[in-house]
Amino acid sequence: MSRRSSTPSRPQYPTTYAAIVKAAEWDHAYRMAELKQAAKIIIAIEADLAALIEIGIYYSVDRYSMYLVDCGGIESTRKKWALRIRHSIANPDRLVSTLLARNWIVDEATVDGSFSAVTLRRPKTQIRLRLDCSAEFAQQLRGQPSEEAA
């Protein structure tokens, strides 16, 4: 899951005040470009985000969250963009299970050692979310057939 590769390279490590300010401005511009690229999906899921906060499930909005990732895989010729959302609670499975209860469906679940993630999709749309979860939960979700496939 790499971020956009078409961005300019970051300035060298700053050693002066002016260079530190320039690096901070670059970081800000980079982050704003990420959010602008992900805006369509973020706007589409605003009701789900508000519902999560309402019941006390928090998500991260820092620079390691809320950006697009390609979850199409290496063999896929078509990119499948998903919004990467990181959890900010001790139990990441709670975020995933709450979205599943809100009628999201499992598009893909990956178990890779200690790293496990799930891609959720809103039914009958191309809106996808990429979330972390425990290995046990991801394994459990792998066995679930999607409702649209049935």
Secondary structure as UniProt FT lines:
FT   HELIX           17..44
FT   HELIX           46..54
FT   TURN            55..56
FT   TURN            63..64
FT   STRAND          67..70
FT   STRAND          81..85
FT   HELIX           92..101
FT   TURN            102..103
FT   STRAND          105..112
FT   TURN            113..114
FT   STRAND          115..121
FT   TURN            123..124
FT   STRAND          128..132
FT   HELIX           135..142
FT   TURN            147..149
//
